[in-house]
Amino acid sequence: MSIQTVKTTPFSDQKPGTSGLRKKVRVFQQPHYAENFVQSVFDSLEGFAGQTLVVGGDGRYLNREVIQIVLKMAAANGFDRVLVGQGGILSTPAASHLIRLNSAFGGLILSASHNPGGPDEDFGIKYNVGNGGPAPEKVTDAIHARTLTIDSYRILDAADVDIDSIGTRQLGDMVVEIVDPVAAYAELMEQLFDFSAIRAMIAGGFTLAFDSMSAVTGPYAVEVFEKRLGAPAGTVMNGTPLPDFGHHHPDPNLVHARELYDRMMAPEAPDFGAASDGDGDRNLIIGRHCYVTPSDSLAVLAANAHLAPGYRQGLKGIARSMPTSGAADRVAEKLGIPLYETPTGWKFFGNLLDAGMATICGEESAGTGSDHVREKDGVWAVLLWLNILAARRTSVVAIMADHWATYGRNYYARHDYEAIATNNADALMAALRDSLTSLPGATNSGGTITAADDFAYTDPTDQSVSRNQGVRVLFDDGSRVVFRLSGTGTEGATLRVYIERYVGTDGDLAMETSDALAPLVAAAQELADIAGYTGMDRPSVIT
């Protein structure tokens, strides 16, 4: 085995987004493309010689091939040990836990999250730092800068490593340890939740369905729900991770998890249904005949977390992304704890968690988690729901009705307009920003506008400032519309429009969401001329 220094030239499109670098598989398959990015990551770090790196992914197409590249480059660049999930499999929250558990220097997670997989679909690489969370902007900025100047990369000339058998291998001077991807994570869940109570509830006839969407959580769900909690075999749907996710889109929303939704709305539905996404960090919660929005789920989990052993000491604070509804704000107020409103991106939550300022965090895009790791965690959210149901001995419908009666209801929806020409999306947002000063006092279908701004955030942990995080338009009844471009797509741009209306405890808490939000949907069109800029007369996805 010898270390090779391979000459290369930069690629201009390797700027990491909020969750790393995501591109089409065919882009990553270009000669030197993956190698350039991995070397740029290593070149942007200091002090990793002799340290441990965690590597794994969601099993999507190209996962195994890029893992071999990473291993050989890690050996050539001076890492002492690499932990790899068996078969190349590691959910994103499990990878975060392994980094923390083993005091690793960091980790490379190979995933494009909820994006589709396959030879014509998406792939991604994300670097997580030593706290187990996504790299902060100063690191991703350094990585991007290096991608623009890189002229060579280092790689070990060696045969591929067997990643399918648990055990230790030698790769040059580096040890490669293939580990069970599920065991350590499942043990952590047993420490946080009352498995005995959940097991008794299931043994007593409680039924559930969990859709892994042919993605990474299949092995985790089978181990936790079927083996450790005693749910019948077959409780986990689509439980085998597939490189193309069975030709499905592994995003746990009402469009792509339609099979689960239809099952939960059927006359003989299970008591509880849930799903997770490609890399296991998102979740969908559906009770029998009752869909729970991610924003409401965050609020319910925070209000009831004390029922789980891991959270009986109470919460230090709650954090939510700006586009997420204000439902959690009212829980924080009642509990007498801080509420932090951050930009979208889990790294902002990580700072608060590391500082001991927050315990539970969540995003409207179906991500919730806590201080047990530094990523959102789909299986964790499902287990906390099950723990709450076991403790309260009631249904999801009853829990939601009680929650709204206590706090009021935030009617909420997100409208996604996908694969828009980037220049058109940028023009739409520029026009909105240009109109901000003239909007207060104006009236449209949503009512009278009281305020409008472009959200900026000052991180209370380090005073760093993040600007241009989304345009907010607030109405006199407390309703709001938010416009933001997403950073998780791989082609074109995605416009996300967040629509929210709050109704107090003395109002109508049983409206259909579409009816409650109809005036604000019309207002969004009037404010941004969405059809004119996008050429679309309806959203691609509504969640």
C-alpha positions in Angstrom: 0.0 0.0 0.0 1.3 3.4 -0.9 -0.1 7.0 -0.5 -0.8 8.6 -3.9 -1.0 12.3 -4.5 -3.4 12.8 -7.4 -3.4 16.1 -9.4 -6.8 17.6 -9.8 -8.6 20.8 -10.8 -11.4 22.6 -8.8 -15.1 22.3 -9.4 -17.1 25.5 -9.1 -20.3 24.0 -7.6 -19.1 22.4 -4.3 -20.5 25.0 -1.9 -22.2 23.0 1.0 -25.7 23.9 1.9 -27.5 23.7 5.2 -27.0 19.9 5.2 -23.7 19.4 3.3 -23.1 19.0 -0.4 -26.0 17.5 -2.4 -26.0 16.9 -6.1 -27.2 14.3 -8.6 -25.5 11.0 -8.6 -24.1 11.7 -12.1 -22.4 14.8 -10.7 -20.7 12.9 -7.9 -19.6 10.2 -10.4 -17.5 12.7 -12.3 -13.8 11.8 -12.0 -12.3 13.4 -8.9 -15.6 15.1 -7.8 -16.1 13.2 -4.6 -12.4 13.0 -3.9 -12.1 16.8 -4.3 -14.8 17.5 -1.8 -13.5 15.0 0.8 -10.0 16.3 0.5 -11.3 19.9 0.9 -13.0 18.8 4.1 -9.8 17.3 5.5 -7.8 20.3 4.3 -10.1 22.6 6.2 -9.6 20.8 9.6 -6.8 20.8 12.0 -5.6 18.4 14.7 -7.2 15.2 13.4 -3.9 13.2 13.1 -4.3 10.1 15.3 -8.0 10.8 15.8 -11.2 8.8 15.1 -13.6 9.5 12.2 -17.2 8.1 12.0 -18.4 7.2 8.5 -21.8 5.9 7.2 -24.8 6.7 5.2 -28.4 6.0 4.4 -27.6 3.2 1.9 -28.6 5.1 -1.2 -27.1 4.5 -4.6 -23.3 5.3 -4.6 -23.1 5.0 -0.8 -20.8 2.0 -0.8 -18.5 3.3 -3.5 -18.0 6.7 -1.8 -17.3 5.0 1.6 -14.4 3.2 0.0 -13.1 6.5 -1.3 -13.5 8.1 2.2 -11.7 5.2 3.9 -8.7 5.3 1.6 -8.4 9.1 1.8 -8.8 9.1 5.6 -5.9 6.6 5.8 -3.8 8.8 3.5 -4.5 12.0 5.5 -3.6 10.7 8.9 -6.7 9.5 10.8 -5.9 6.7 13.3 -9.3 5.0 13.3 -12.5 5.0 11.3 -15.8 3.6 12.7 -18.1 2.4 9.8 -21.7 1.2 10.1 -22.0 -2.4 8.9 -22.8 -2.4 5.2 -22.2 1.3 5.2 -25.4 1.9 7.0 -25.8 4.7 9.7 -28.8 6.8 10.3 -27.9 10.5 10.8 -28.9 10.5 14.5 -27.0 7.2 15.1 -23.9 8.7 13.5 -24.2 11.7 15.8 -24.5 9.4 18.8 -21.4 7.4 17.7 -19.4 10.5 17.3 -20.3 11.6 20.8 -20.0 8.1 22.4 -16.5 7.6 21.0 -15.2 11.1 21.4 -14.6 11.1 17.6 -13.0 14.0 15.9 -16.0 14.2 13.5 -17.9 12.2 10.9 -18.8 12.0 7.3 -22.5 11.2 6.7 -23.3 10.1 3.1 -26.9 11.1 2.5 -29.2 13.4 0.7 -31.7 13.0 3.5 -35.3 12.9 2.2 -34.3 13.4 -1.4 -34.9 10.4 -3.8 -32.1 7.9 -4.5 -31.0 5.9 -7.5 -28.6 6.3 -10.5 -30.5 9.3 -11.8 -31.3 10.8 -8.4 -29.5 12.4 -5.5 -26.4 11.9 -3.4 -24.8 14.0 -0.6 -21.9 14.3 1.8 -22.1 16.1 5.1 -19.4 16.7 7.6 -20.3 16.6 11.3 -18.0 18.0 14.0 -17.0 16.6 17.3 -20.2 17.5 19.2 -22.0 15.2 16.7 -23.8 18.1 14.9 -23.5 19.6 11.4 -20.4 21.7 10.8 -21.0 25.4 11.6 -20.9 28.0 8.8 -17.2 28.9 9.5 -16.3 25.3 8.7 -18.5 24.9 5.7 -17.2 28.3 4.4 -13.7 27.1 4.8 -14.5 23.9 3.0 -16.1 25.8 0.1 -13.1 28.1 -0.2 -10.8 25.1 -0.4 -12.9 23.5 -3.1 -12.2 26.5 -5.3 -8.4 26.2 -5.0 -7.7 22.5 -4.6 -5.0 21.1 -6.9 -4.4 17.6 -5.5 -5.8 15.0 -3.1 -4.2 12.2 -1.1 -5.5 8.6 -1.3 -4.2 5.2 -0.3 -3.5 2.8 -3.1 -5.3 -0.3 -1.6 -8.0 -2.8 -2.2 -11.5 -2.1 -1.0 -12.3 -2.8 2.6 -14.8 -5.4 3.6 -17.6 -3.3 5.3 -20.1 -6.1 5.6 -18.6 -8.1 8.4 -18.4 -6.7 11.9 -14.8 -6.5 13.1 -11.5 -4.7 12.7 -9.4 -4.3 9.6 -6.1 -2.6 8.9 -5.9 -0.1 6.1 -2.3 1.2 5.9 -1.6 2.7 9.3 -5.3 3.2 10.0 -7.7 0.9 11.8 -11.1 0.4 10.2 -13.7 -0.9 12.7 -17.0 -2.1 11.3 -19.7 -1.7 14.0 -23.3 -2.7 14.5 -25.1 0.4 13.3 -28.1 -0.1 15.5 -27.0 -1.4 18.9 -25.5 1.7 20.6 -28.4 3.8 19.3 -31.1 1.4 20.6 -29.4 1.3 24.0 -29.5 5.1 24.2 -33.3 5.0 23.5 -33.8 2.5 26.3 -32.1 5.0 28.7 -34.4 7.8 27.6 -37.8 6.1 27.5 -39.9 3.8 29.6 -39.7 0.7 27.4 -41.5 -1.3 30.1 -44.6 0.9 29.9 -44.6 1.0 26.1 -44.1 -2.8 25.9 -47.1 -3.3 28.3 -49.2 -0.9 26.2 -48.4 -2.9 23.0 -49.0 -6.2 24.8 -52.4 -4.9 25.9 -53.6 -4.5 22.3 -52.2 -1.1 21.2 -51.4 -1.3 17.5 -48.9 0.7 15.5 -47.5 1.0 12.0 -44.1 2.4 11.1 -43.1 3.1 7.5 -39.4 3.2 7.0 -39.9 4.1 3.3 -37.3 1.5 2.2 -34.7 3.8 3.8 -32.2 3.7 6.6 -34.5 3.4 9.7 -35.7 -0.1 8.7 -33.1 -1.9 10.8 -33.5 0.5 13.7 -37.3 0.2 13.7 -37.3 -3.6 13.6 -34.8 -3.7 16.5 -36.6 -1.1 18.6 -40.3 -1.6 17.8 -40.5 -5.3 17.0 -37.7 -6.9 19.0 -37.3 -4.7 22.1 -40.9 -3.4 22.4 -42.7 -6.5 21.2 -44.7 -5.2 18.3 -45.8 -7.9 15.9 -43.6 -8.7 12.9 -44.7 -6.6 10.0 -45.3 -3.6 12.2 -42.4 -2.0 10.3 -43.4 -1.3 6.7 -40.8 -1.1 3.9 -38.1 -2.0 6.4 -35.3 -3.0 4.0 -33.0 -0.1 3.0 -32.8 0.0 -0.8 -30.4 2.0 -3.0 -33.3 3.6 -4.8 -35.7 3.5 -1.8 -38.0 1.2 -3.9 -38.5 4.0 -6.5 -40.2 6.0 -3.8 -39.4 9.5 -2.5 -38.3 9.0 1.1 -39.9 12.1 2.5 -42.3 11.5 5.4 -45.1 13.8 4.3 -48.7 13.3 3.2 -47.8 13.0 -0.4 -44.9 10.5 -0.3 -46.1 8.5 2.7 -49.6 8.2 1.3 -49.7 4.4 1.9 -49.4 5.0 5.6 -51.8 7.9 5.6 -54.5 5.9 3.8 -54.0 3.1 6.3 -54.3 5.4 9.2 -57.5 7.0 7.8 -59.2 3.6 7.1 -62.0 2.3 9.4 -59.8 -0.3 11.1 -56.7 1.8 11.4 -54.0 1.1 13.9 -53.9 3.2 17.0 -50.7 5.0 15.9 -48.8 5.5 12.7 -45.4 7.1 12.0 -42.8 7.3 9.3 -39.2 8.4 8.9 -37.1 9.7 6.0 -34.1 8.6 3.9 -31.5 9.2 6.6 -33.7 8.8 9.7 -33.8 12.3 11.1 -37.3 13.3 10.1 -40.7 12.0 11.3 -44.3 11.9 10.4 -46.9 11.3 13.2 -50.5 10.2 12.5 -53.0 8.9 15.0 -56.0 6.9 14.1 -57.9 9.4 11.8 -55.7 12.2 13.1 -52.7 13.8 11.2 -50.4 15.8 13.6 -48.5 18.6 12.0 -44.8 18.7 12.8 -45.3 22.1 14.5 -48.0 20.7 16.7 -46.0 17.6 17.4 -43.1 19.7 18.7 -45.4 21.5 21.0 -47.0 18.3 22.3 -43.7 16.6 22.8 -42.4 19.6 24.8 -45.5 19.8 26.9 -45.4 16.1 27.8 -41.7 15.3 27.8 -41.6 15.0 31.6 -43.5 11.7 31.3 -40.4 10.1 29.8 -37.6 9.1 32.2 -34.9 11.0 30.3 -36.8 14.3 30.7 -38.3 14.1 34.1 -36.0 16.8 35.4 -37.8 19.3 33.1 -36.7 21.2 30.0 -34.0 24.0 30.0 -35.7 25.6 27.0 -37.4 25.0 23.6 -36.0 26.0 20.3 -37.8 26.1 16.9 -36.9 27.4 13.5 -38.5 30.6 12.4 -40.8 29.1 9.8 -42.2 26.6 12.4 -45.5 27.6 14.0 -45.7 29.4 17.3 -47.4 26.5 19.0 -44.3 25.6 21.0 -44.0 29.3 22.2 -47.2 28.9 24.2 -45.9 25.7 25.8 -42.6 27.5 26.8 -44.6 30.4 28.3 -46.7 28.1 30.4 -43.6 26.1 31.5 -41.7 29.3 32.3 -38.8 28.4 30.2 -37.1 30.2 27.3 -38.2 29.9 23.6 -35.6 30.4 20.9 -36.5 31.2 17.4 -33.6 30.3 15.0 -32.9 30.2 11.3 -33.6 26.9 9.6 -30.7 24.4 10.1 -30.0 22.1 13.0 -26.5 23.6 13.6 -28.3 26.6 15.2 -30.0 24.3 17.6 -26.6 22.6 18.3 -25.2 25.8 19.7 -28.1 26.1 22.1 -27.9 22.4 23.1 -24.2 22.6 23.7 -24.7 25.7 25.9 -27.3 24.0 28.0 -29.9 26.5 27.0 -32.4 24.2 25.3 -33.5 20.6 25.6 -36.0 20.0 22.8 -35.8 21.5 19.4 -37.9 21.2 16.2 -38.5 22.3 12.7 -41.7 22.4 10.7 -40.0 20.2 8.1 -40.7 17.2 10.3 -37.5 17.3 12.3 -37.6 17.1 16.1 -34.9 16.1 18.6 -33.3 16.8 21.9 -30.0 17.1 23.7 -29.3 13.3 23.4 -27.6 13.9 20.1 -26.9 16.9 17.9 -29.2 16.0 15.0 -32.9 15.7 14.6 -34.1 12.1 15.2 -37.1 10.4 13.7 -37.2 7.2 15.8 -36.6 9.3 19.0 -39.7 11.4 18.2 -41.8 8.3 17.7 -40.6 6.8 20.9 -41.4 9.9 22.9 -44.9 9.9 21.4 -45.3 6.2 22.4 -44.1 7.0 25.9 -46.6 9.8 26.2 -49.4 7.6 25.0 -48.4 4.8 27.4 -48.3 7.3 30.4 -51.5 9.1 29.6 -53.4 6.0 28.4 -55.4 7.8 25.8 -55.4 8.4 22.0 -53.6 10.8 19.7 -57.0 12.5 18.9 -57.7 13.0 22.6 -54.2 14.4 23.2 -54.5 16.9 20.4 -58.0 18.0 21.5 -56.7 18.5 25.1 -53.6 20.4 23.8 -55.7 22.8 21.7 -58.1 23.4 24.5 -55.2 24.3 26.7 -53.1 26.4 24.4 -55.3 27.3 21.4 -54.6 26.1 17.9 -52.1 27.2 15.3 -53.6 26.3 11.9 -50.6 25.8 9.7 -49.4 24.6 6.3 -46.4 24.7 4.1 -46.7 25.1 0.3 -43.6 24.0 -1.7 -43.0 25.1 -5.3 -40.2 22.8 -6.5 -37.6 22.9 -9.3 -38.2 26.6 -10.1 -35.7 28.3 -12.4 -33.2 29.8 -9.9 -33.2 33.2 -11.5 -37.0 33.4 -11.2 -36.9 32.3 -7.5 -34.3 34.9 -6.8 -36.3 37.6 -8.5 -39.4 36.7 -6.5 -37.5 37.0 -3.3 -35.8 40.3 -4.4 -39.2 41.8 -5.2 -40.6 40.8 -1.8 -37.6 42.3 0.0 -38.0 45.5 -2.0 -41.6 45.8 -0.9 -41.0 45.4 2.8 -41.0 49.0 3.8 -44.3 49.6 2.0 -46.3 46.6 3.4 -47.1 47.7 7.0 -50.6 49.3 7.0 -51.6 47.7 3.6 -54.6 45.4 3.3 -55.1 42.3 1.3 -57.1 39.0 1.5 -55.3 38.1 4.7 -56.3 41.4 6.5 -54.3 44.3 7.5 -50.5 43.9 7.6 -48.9 45.1 10.8 -45.2 44.3 10.1 -42.9 42.8 7.5 -39.2 42.0 7.7 -36.4 39.8 6.5 -35.6 37.6 9.5 -32.2 38.0 11.0 -30.8 36.0 14.0 -28.2 36.8 16.6 -27.0 33.6 18.1 -27.1 34.1 21.9 -24.2 31.6 22.4 -21.5 33.4 20.3 -23.2 36.6 19.0 -22.8 35.5 15.4 -25.4 37.1 13.0 -27.3 35.3 10.3 -29.3 37.5 7.9 -31.7 37.1 5.0 -33.3 34.0 6.5 -36.8 34.5 5.1 -39.4 37.2 4.5 -42.1 37.4 7.2 -45.4 39.2 6.8 -47.5 39.6 9.9 -51.2 40.4 10.1 -53.2 42.2 12.7 -54.9 39.0 14.0 -51.6 37.3 14.7 -51.6 35.4 11.4 -48.4 35.4 9.2 -47.0 34.3 5.9 -43.3 33.5 5.5 -41.4 33.1 2.2 -38.1 31.3 2.0 -35.9 29.5 -0.5 -34.9 26.0 0.6 -31.3 24.8 0.5 -32.0 21.1 0.3 -32.8 20.6 -3.4 -30.3 19.5 -6.0 -31.8 21.1 -9.1 -33.3 24.6 -9.5 -34.8 26.3 -6.5 -37.6 25.4 -4.1 -39.8 28.2 -2.8 -41.4 27.4 0.5 -44.4 29.4 1.7 -45.4 29.0 5.4 -48.9 30.0 6.3 -50.1 30.3 9.9 -53.3 31.4 11.7 -53.7 31.3 15.5 -57.1 30.7 17.1 -57.4 31.0 20.8 -59.0 28.6 23.2 -62.4 30.3 22.8 -62.4 30.1 19.0 -63.2 27.4 16.5 -60.6 24.6 17.1 -62.2 22.1 14.7 -61.9 23.8 11.3 -60.5 22.1 8.3 -56.9 23.5 7.9 -57.5 24.4 4.3 -60.6 26.4 5.2 -58.9 28.2 8.1 -56.0 29.2 5.9 -57.7 30.0 2.6 -57.6 33.8 3.0 -53.9 33.7 3.8 -53.2 31.4 0.8 -54.8 34.1 -1.4 -52.8 36.8 0.4 -49.5 34.9 -0.3 -50.3 35.0 -4.0 -51.1 38.7 -3.9 -47.9 39.5 -2.0 -45.5 37.5 -4.1 -47.1 36.9 -7.5 -46.1 33.2 -7.1 -47.9 32.1 -10.3 -46.2 34.9 -12.3 -42.7 34.1 -11.2 -42.9 30.3 -11.1 -45.4 29.5 -13.8 -47.1 27.2 -11.3 -50.8 27.6 -10.4 -50.5 25.3 -7.4 -47.8 24.0 -5.0 -45.8 20.8 -5.8 -46.4 19.6 -2.3 -48.6 20.8 0.6 -47.7 19.7 4.1 
